[in-house]
C-alpha cells in the first residue's frame, strides 16, 4: 500500500547496492540494469512470457509472495571473485509494477520487488523503459 517513489530504481541485489542506468522492454521481458552496454552483469529481468509492451501499458500488477507460476524474475550480480551469478525466481517473491502509458517507444513505470534470497534483495523506484521492437534479422543465405 506504500507509494513507490518517483526517484530512479535503486535497491540491493545480493547485498550490493544497485542504481538503475538503463531500462528496456523487449521480447516480453523488462530489464533493469546497471551499465548501459554489453552483457548485463548487474540487474534484474522480469519475464512476462512474450507479452508485448502494448499489453502492459497502463496496467498495474501485484504479485504476492504466495502466488505460484508468476512472472519469472532473474537477478544477476558479480560475486567476490568477479564472476557473474544468476538466480531465478518463479514464486515466493513480492512484486508491484505500475506501468504508465506506452508512448514514443517508451514504457514508463514504477516497481517494488523483494526476493526471498538470504540477502533480501529489493528494488524500488521509477523507470522509463526503451520498448522498441528489435530490428528483423537479415535473411541468411541457404546452406549448401
Secondary structure, DSSP 4 states (H G I P E B T S, - for coil): -PPPPSSBPEEEETTEEEE-SEEEEETTEEEEESSSSSS--SEEEEE-TT--HHHHTT-EEEE-TT-SS--EEEEEEE-TTS-EEEEEESSS-EEEEEE---BTTEEEEEEEEE--STT--EEEEEEEEE-PPPPPPPPPPPP-
